[in-house]
Amino acid sequence: MAGSLKKIILLIETSREFGRELLNGIARYSKLHGPWSFYLEPRGLKSSIPRIKNWNADGIIMRNSIISSDLINLKLPTILCLHESRRLKYLPVVTTDCSVIAKLAGEHLLNRGMKNFAFCGFDNYEWSNERKEYFKSYIQEAGFNVDIYEQGNKNISWDKEQLLLTKWLAKLPKPAGIFACNDDRGQQILEACKAGRINVPEEVSVIGVDNDPIICGFCDPPLTSIALNTDYAGYAIAELLDRLMSGEPMTGQEIKVTATHVVRRQSTDIIFVEDKAVSDALIFIRQNAKNKIRVDDVVEHTCLSRRSLESRFRKIVHRSIQEEIRRIRTDLIAQMLVETALTISEITAMFNFTDVEHISRYFKKEKGMGLREFRKLCRKC
């Protein structure tokens, strides 16, 4: 109807995957339930206030840690996309589930056979420090320690920090698995490895967060990263804003961005297991994950008896052979659900399950949710 077009101010950067995917989800909601009119300002709040005041907007979605009196005085429904924004408790916020992110990073590096671990983040960001603490706790529970890179001077130039980062990397016990707080930091670590002639992934393996295709692909070698359901969160943000603009009060509502899966690339493409039989078993499982392999198939690929292999496998991997087969297969199914347009029936056939009901039970036992629910939650639409 004429006159009912809602005007939305978007103070969200477009240079990073997180911001772009939020915008994708917001745009998808607008197409289904709008249309809305958007004012997109990726440069932030301060330069936008004069234009915003004259635009007669209905709502704001912003990714900015500076909450000024100018913003408050607009008295518009507003959703904020940073941890630091919690200082105004009544404003709805978008947070990131750092515990799930850290757990996926830890699991991935542990599954590479790592025994030496490190974290590199940005000391002045709360979300980075949260990821550090969760990662450290998860790795310590597994029986290992974590070396932490300390930034020191937060205003240091990159050329000077690269020297410090290179020295830190050189001192790490090798091989080392490093969790970078995001893809930007992961890219910097890989550049420092180049400068220090440290081989990746043979001496250092690196995993980041956000799965930004530009940054991850730009890295040499390409960066393994944790994908987030940011598009889904963007849709939920727009849905909440629509309710706020229709009269729902702002009471500190929270929308959580969570990790979905690890996108494996060359920066962690290696397995460190000294026991050759266990290493051969792990490689065989990964190479045949789409097939309906059994424990006996894995045993046959090694020179050990089933009992001996099971014992050595559990001691090193901390799972049974059957548990590892299930984990690898469900991770690969999850990747197909999120990253391809294959139907559930096509995925069922690809993994040699008898029917959709069978694969659904198999997947739900490991992931805690059904195939369609997982795809809806995690996939970009």
N, C-alpha and C positions, 0 to 999 in steps of 0.2 A: 504493500500500500504506500502511496505517496506520503511523505512526511514521517514515515516510521523507520527510515533507514538509520541504523545505529552507527555512530562514529566512534572508532576505536583508535586510540593512540598506542603505537607499538614502539617502545624504547628498547629494542633488542638488536644486538650486533649481528651482522650477516657474514662476518669473516670466519666464523668457526661453525663446526657441525652442530654443536649443541644449540646455538641460536637459530641456525637454519632449520633444524628439525622441529624446534618449538614452533617456528613460523609455519612450517608445513602442516602441523596438526591444527593450528589456529585457522589456517586457510581452509582446511578440509571441513572444519565445523561450520565456517561461514558459508561455504558452498551448499551445505546440507540444510542449514537452519537460518541462513541470512536472506539475502546477502548483507554484509556489513561494508561500511566504508572505512578504509584504513589510512592513518597517517603514520608512515614508517620513518623513524629517526634512529638510525644505528649508531649515532655519535653520542647519545646519552641525553640526560635530562637538562643540564644547565643551558645549552644553546637552544633548547626547544621551548622553554617556558613562554616566551612572548607569542610564538605562533600557536601554542596549545591554548592559551587563554582566549584567543580570538576565533578558535575553531568550533567552540561549543560542543566539545566531545562528550560522549556518554560513559566512557570507561578507559582505563589504562592498564596495559600489561608491560612491565618493565623489568629489565635485568640490569639493575644498577644498585650499588651499595650505598649511594648517597641519597638519603631521604630528606629533602629540604622542606622548609616551611612553605615554599612555593607550591610544592606538590600537595602537601596537606591542605593548604588553603583552597585548592581546586575542588575539594570535597566530592571527588568522583570515585566510583567503585574502582579499586586498584588491586592488582595482584603483583607480587614481587617474587623474583626468581633467584634469590640468593640467601644463604644461611644468615649472613650478617644482617639481613633485613628484619630479623626477629625482634629488633629493639622496639618496634611498634607492634605490640602484641595483637592488636585488633585487626591488622592488615593480613589478608590471606597471603600465604607464601608457597613457593615451590621449592622443595628440598630434594637432595639426592641421597639415596640409601647407601651410605659409604660402607656399611658393614657387608652388604652383599657384594659390592665392587671389590673390596679387599679380600673377601673369601674366594671369589673367582680367580683373582690374581694369585693368591697363595696356592690354591689347588692346582692351577695351571703350572706354576713353577715347580711345585712338589712333584707333579706328575712327569716333569722332565727329568726327574732324578736328582734335582738340586739339593745340596746340603749347605750351601753358602747363600745368604740372602741379604738384600739391601733395599733401601727406599730412598727415592730422591723426589722432593717436592718443592713447594714454595712456602717458606716459613710464615709469611704474612697473610696466608689465606686459611681461614678456618676449615674449609672443606678439605684442603690438602692435609692439614694436621689430623683431621678425623680419619682420613684414609690411612695415614701413617700409623696411628694408634691401633686401628682395627687390624691392619696387616701385621704389625708387630705382635699383637696378641695372638692372632691365628697361627703365625709361624712358631711362636714360642710354645704354644700348646702342642705343636707337632714335634717339639724337642730341639728346635734350632734357634739361633740368635739372628738379629737383623742389624746390619750396619746402617746408620742414618747419616745422610749427607746434611751437614749444617751450613746454611747459606751465609750466616754471619751478617755482613753488610747487605741489607736488602736493596740498596740503590746502586750496587756495583754494576759496572758495564759488562756486557756479555763477553767481550774479549778477555777481560780480567777473570770473570767467573769461569770461563772455559778452561783457563789454566788450573784453577782450583779444582774444578770438576775432574779434569784429566788426572791430576795428582791423586785425588780420592779414588778414582777408578783403578789406578795403577796399584794402590795399596790393598785393594779388596782381595781376600782369598779367592782363588779361582778353582773351578768355574763358578761364577756368581750369577744368581737370578735377581734382576733388579725390577722392582715395581715403581714405575714413574707415575706421579699423581695424575697426569693427563698426557695426551699425545704431544703437546708442545714440549713438555719436559722430556718425554721419550725421545723426541727428535734431537733435543740438545744433548742428551746422553750419547746418542749414536754419533753425533758430530764430535763429541769429546773423545769417543773411542777411536775415531779416525785419527784425530790429532795425536793420540797417545799410542797409535799402532796396536790397539787392542782388538783382537779378532772377535767378531760377532757372527754366530752365536757360540762359537767354540770356547771362548774365554768368558764372555759376558752375554747373557740373554736378557732381553728387555721387553717388558709389556707395559702398554699405556692404557689410557681410558678415553673414550668418546667415539672411537672408530671413525675418525675423520678421514675420509678416503684421500683427500688432497695431501694432508700431512703424512699419513701412513704410507702412501704410495711414493711420496717425495723422498722419504727416508731411504738410506742405503746401508744395510738391507731394509726391505719393507718392514714396517713396525707391526708386531702383534698388538691387538688392542681389544678392550672390553667394550662391547656395544651396549648402549642404553636405550630404553624405550621412550626416547624424548619426543618422537612424533605423537605417540599415544598420550603422553603428558600434555603436549600442546593442545590436543583436542579436549582433554579434561579441563585445562585452564580456560579455554574459550567457553566450555559448557558452564563452568562455575561463574565466569564473568557475566554470562547471559542471565543467570539467576540473580546475581547481584544487581544488575541493571533493572531487573524486574521487581526489586524490592527486598530480596533476601539481605539481612544485615551482615556486615563484615565482622566476623568473630574469630579471626585468626585461623580460618580454614587452611588445611594443608594438603597439597598434592605432592606425591612422592615420585620422583624419577628413580627407576631401579635398573640394575644391570640385567641383561638377558642372556648373553653368552660371550665366549671368547672367540674372536676372529683370528685364527692362527695365520701368521705370516713368517717370513724367514728369520726374523730377529729372535725367535725362540724355537726354531725348527731343528731340534736336536734332543737326544735322550742320553742322559748321563747315568748309566748303570754298569758298575764294574763286573757284575755277574753276567757272563756272556749268555748263558741259557735264559735268564730272566729278560735280558735285553732283546734277545731273539724272539722271545714270547711276546713282549710288548710291541715290537715292530710288526710281527705277524698279525696281532689283533688289530692294529691300526690300518694295516694294508688290506685287511679282509673284513672291515667293519660292516660293509653292506651285505655281506654273505651271512647265512645263518650258521655261524661257526659254533662248535661245541668245545668244551675243555679238552676232550681227546684230540681234536684237530690241532690245538695249540701244543699239547704234549708231543704229538707226533712230529712237530716241526723242530723239536729240540732233541737232545741226546739223553734226557733224563727220564726216569720213571714218573708216573703221575704224582705219586706221593712225595717224591723228592722235589719236583718242580713246584708243587703246591706249597710246600713248606718254605722253600727259598723265595718264591714269589710273594707270599704273604709277609715274610720278614722284611723284604725290601720295599714293596709297593703298599703294604698295610691294607691290602684287600685281597680277596680270593681271585682266582683267575676268572671265575664266572661273574663276579661282581665287576671286574674290570671290563669284560666283554659287554656287559649291560651298560656300564657307564659310557664307554666309547660309542656304542651304537645309538644310545639315546641322545648323546651330544651331537652326533652327526644328523640324526633325525631332526633335532631342534634347529640345526643350521639350515637344513633343507626347508623347514617351515618358515623361517624368518627371511632367508636370502633368495628363495626361488618362488616362482609362481606355480610350482607343481601342486596338483591336487592331492588330497589325502590318499586317494586310491592309487595314484601314481607312486607316491612315496611308499605305500604299503607293498606294491609290487617290486620296487627298487630294492627294498630291504628283505625281500623274500618271506614276508609274513603271509599267513593263509588268508586273512581277511582284515578289514578295518577294525573290527572289534578286538581282534588279537593284538594288533599294534597299539591300539589305544590303551588297553590294560597294561601292556609292557611299558609304555611311555609314562603313564600316570604313576606307576609304582616308583619310578625313579625321580620324576620331576614334580609330582604332587598335583598335577593338573592335566586335563585332557589335551589332545592335539589341537583342536579348534580353539580352546580357551588360551592355550599358549600362543598360537599364531595371532589371535586377536590382541593379546596383551603386548606382544613383542614386535610384531611386524610393522614395517612402514607401509602405509596404505596409499 
